[in-house]
């Protein structure tokens, strides 16, 4: 069974030792902790059978928000979990009266780009050599 709930510091502690192995290594424990402690940040976890299989969230700025990340555990990818999580993040954004969601994604992350396009995010800009001074970042926007 799939469940969603607000991400807490306890949830972060539960996945602390698995962040770099089971998820992705571009978000450190301290970065995530700072986000969870920020009153303008709103994060959710997705659980399957009481095990955290992913998390994601946004930082709100008035009626706008930046999606900070959407991360699914490596062994649970390509099973529709990111789509479920993104849908819940959009629902949460609506509860906070957010009218626009922004995000940036590595141009080589074709699965994520397809996901965002499936949700009608539009490409609005490119940041040249944003990632490691080599890969471009695609900036996308969704009006909700």
C-alpha positions as a Markdown table, in Angstrom:
| # | Residue | x | y | z |
|---|---|---|---|---|
| 1 | Unk | 0.0 | 0.0 | 0.0 |
| 2 | Unk | 1.2 | 3.5 | -0.9 |
| 3 | Unk | 1.0 | 6.3 | 1.6 |
| 4 | Unk | 2.0 | 10.0 | 1.6 |
| 5 | Unk | 2.7 | 12.2 | 4.6 |
| 6 | Unk | 4.6 | 15.4 | 5.5 |
| 7 | Unk | 8.3 | 14.7 | 5.8 |
| 8 | Unk | 9.7 | 15.1 | 9.3 |
| 9 | Unk | 13.2 | 15.2 | 10.8 |
| 10 | Unk | 12.5 | 11.6 | 12.1 |
| 11 | Unk | 11.8 | 10.5 | 8.5 |
| 12 | Unk | 15.1 | 12.1 | 7.5 |
| 13 | Unk | 16.9 | 10.2 | 10.3 |
| 14 | Unk | 15.3 | 7.0 | 9.1 |
| 15 | Unk | 16.9 | 7.3 | 5.6 |
| 16 | Unk | 20.1 | 9.1 | 6.7 |
| 17 | Unk | 22.4 | 6.1 | 6.2 |
| 18 | Unk | 20.8 | 5.3 | 2.8 |
| 19 | Unk | 20.7 | 8.8 | 1.2 |
| 20 | Unk | 23.8 | 8.3 | -0.9 |
| 21 | Unk | 23.4 | 4.6 | -1.7 |
| 22 | Unk | 19.6 | 4.1 | -2.2 |
| 23 | Unk | 18.6 | 7.5 | -3.4 |
| 24 | Unk | 20.9 | 10.1 | -5.1 |
| 25 | Unk | 23.9 | 11.8 | -3.7 |
| 26 | Unk | 23.3 | 15.4 | -4.7 |
| 27 | Unk | 21.2 | 16.1 | -1.6 |
| 28 | Unk | 23.1 | 15.8 | 1.7 |
| 29 | Unk | 21.6 | 15.1 | 5.1 |
| 30 | Unk | 22.4 | 18.7 | 6.2 |
| 31 | Unk | 20.8 | 20.2 | 3.1 |
| 32 | Unk | 17.6 | 18.2 | 3.6 |
| 33 | Unk | 17.6 | 19.0 | 7.3 |
| 34 | Unk | 17.9 | 22.7 | 6.5 |
| 35 | Unk | 14.9 | 22.5 | 4.1 |
| 36 | Unk | 12.8 | 20.6 | 6.7 |
| 37 | Unk | 13.6 | 23.3 | 9.3 |
| 38 | Unk | 12.7 | 26.1 | 6.9 |
| 39 | Unk | 9.1 | 27.2 | 7.5 |
| 40 | Unk | 8.7 | 28.1 | 3.8 |
| 41 | Unk | 9.6 | 24.5 | 2.7 |
| 42 | Unk | 7.1 | 21.7 | 2.3 |
| 43 | Unk | 8.2 | 18.2 | 1.8 |
| 44 | Unk | 6.4 | 14.9 | 1.5 |
| 45 | Unk | 7.5 | 11.3 | 1.7 |
| 46 | Unk | 6.0 | 8.4 | -0.3 |
| 47 | Unk | 5.9 | 5.1 | 1.6 |
| 48 | Unk | 5.2 | 1.6 | 0.5 |
| 49 | Unk | 4.4 | -0.9 | 3.2 |
| 50 | Unk | 5.7 | 1.5 | 5.9 |
| 51 | Unk | 9.1 | 2.0 | 4.1 |
| 52 | Unk | 10.1 | 5.3 | 2.7 |
| 53 | Unk | 10.6 | 4.9 | -1.0 |
| 54 | Unk | 10.9 | 8.6 | -1.9 |
| 55 | Unk | 10.5 | 12.2 | -1.0 |
| 56 | Unk | 10.1 | 15.6 | -2.6 |
| 57 | Unk | 9.1 | 19.1 | -1.9 |
| 58 | Unk | 9.1 | 22.7 | -2.7 |
| 59 | Unk | 10.1 | 26.1 | -1.2 |
| 60 | Unk | 7.4 | 28.7 | -1.2 |
| 61 | Unk | 7.9 | 32.3 | -2.1 |
| 62 | Unk | 4.6 | 34.1 | -1.8 |
| 63 | Unk | 2.4 | 32.5 | -4.5 |
| 64 | Unk | 5.3 | 30.9 | -6.3 |
| 65 | Unk | 7.3 | 27.8 | -5.4 |
| 66 | Unk | 10.5 | 26.1 | -6.5 |
| 67 | Unk | 10.4 | 22.3 | -6.5 |
| 68 | Unk | 13.6 | 21.5 | -4.7 |
| 69 | Unk | 13.7 | 17.8 | -5.5 |
| 70 | Unk | 11.7 | 14.6 | -6.2 |
| 71 | Unk | 13.7 | 11.5 | -5.4 |
| 72 | Unk | 12.7 | 7.9 | -5.6 |
| 73 | Unk | 14.7 | 5.1 | -4.2 |
| 74 | Unk | 16.7 | 3.5 | -7.0 |
| 75 | Unk | 15.1 | 0.1 | -6.8 |
| 76 | Unk | 11.6 | 1.7 | -6.9 |
| 77 | Unk | 12.1 | 3.8 | -10.0 |
| 78 | Unk | 10.2 | 3.4 | -13.3 |
| 79 | Unk | 7.2 | 2.1 | -11.5 |
| 80 | Unk | 5.1 | 5.2 | -11.5 |
| 81 | Unk | 6.1 | 6.4 | -8.0 |
| 82 | Unk | 7.6 | 9.7 | -9.1 |
| 83 | Unk | 4.3 | 10.5 | -10.9 |
| 84 | Unk | 2.3 | 9.7 | -7.8 |
| 85 | Unk | 4.6 | 11.9 | -5.7 |
| 86 | Unk | 4.6 | 14.8 | -8.1 |
| 87 | Unk | 0.8 | 14.7 | -8.2 |
| 88 | Unk | 0.7 | 15.0 | -4.4 |
| 89 | Unk | 3.2 | 17.8 | -4.4 |
| 90 | Unk | 1.0 | 19.7 | -6.9 |
| 91 | Unk | -2.0 | 19.1 | -4.7 |
| 92 | Unk | 0.0 | 20.4 | -1.7 |
| 93 | Unk | 1.0 | 23.5 | -3.6 |
| 94 | Unk | -2.6 | 24.2 | -4.4 |
| 95 | Unk | -3.4 | 24.0 | -0.6 |
| 96 | Unk | -0.8 | 26.8 | -0.1 |
| 97 | Unk | -2.4 | 28.9 | -2.9 |
| 98 | Unk | 0.6 | 28.6 | -5.1 |
| 99 | Unk | 0.0 | 29.6 | -8.7 |
| 100 | Unk | 3.3 | 28.7 | -10.2 |
| 101 | Unk | 5.8 | 25.8 | -9.7 |
| 102 | Unk | 9.3 | 26.2 | -11.0 |
| 103 | Unk | 12.1 | 23.6 | -11.3 |
| 104 | Unk | 15.4 | 23.0 | -12.8 |
| 105 | Unk | 16.5 | 19.6 | -14.2 |
| 106 | Unk | 19.7 | 18.3 | -15.8 |
| 107 | Unk | 19.3 | 18.2 | -19.6 |
| 108 | Unk | 20.5 | 14.5 | -19.4 |
| 109 | Unk | 17.8 | 13.5 | -17.0 |
| 110 | Unk | 15.4 | 12.4 | -19.8 |
| 111 | Unk | 13.1 | 10.4 | -17.5 |
| 112 | Unk | 12.5 | 13.5 | -15.2 |
| 113 | Unk | 12.0 | 15.8 | -18.2 |
| 114 | Unk | 9.4 | 13.4 | -19.6 |
| 115 | Unk | 7.6 | 13.3 | -16.3 |
| 116 | Unk | 7.5 | 17.1 | -16.0 |
| 117 | Unk | 6.3 | 17.5 | -19.6 |
| 118 | Unk | 3.5 | 14.9 | -18.9 |
| 119 | Unk | 2.4 | 17.2 | -16.1 |
| 120 | Unk | 2.4 | 20.2 | -18.6 |
| 121 | Unk | 5.5 | 21.9 | -17.2 |
| 122 | Unk | 6.9 | 24.1 | -20.0 |
| 123 | Unk | 10.5 | 24.9 | -20.7 |
| 124 | Unk | 11.1 | 28.5 | -20.1 |
| 125 | Unk | 14.9 | 28.8 | -20.0 |
| 126 | Unk | 18.3 | 27.0 | -20.2 |
| 127 | Unk | 21.2 | 27.6 | -17.8 |
| 128 | Unk | 24.3 | 26.8 | -19.7 |
| 129 | Unk | 26.9 | 24.5 | -18.1 |
| 130 | Unk | 25.0 | 24.7 | -14.7 |
| 131 | Unk | 25.8 | 21.2 | -13.5 |
| 132 | Unk | 29.6 | 20.6 | -12.9 |
| 133 | Unk | 30.3 | 23.3 | -15.5 |
| 134 | Unk | 29.3 | 20.8 | -18.2 |
| 135 | Unk | 25.6 | 19.9 | -18.3 |
| 136 | Unk | 22.9 | 22.5 | -19.0 |
| 137 | Unk | 19.9 | 23.0 | -16.6 |
| 138 | Unk | 16.5 | 23.1 | -18.1 |
| 139 | Unk | 14.2 | 25.6 | -16.3 |
| 140 | Unk | 10.6 | 24.5 | -16.3 |
| 141 | Unk | 7.4 | 26.2 | -15.1 |
| 142 | Unk | 3.8 | 24.9 | -14.4 |
| 143 | Unk | 0.9 | 27.3 | -13.9 |
| 144 | Unk | -1.5 | 25.7 | -11.5 |
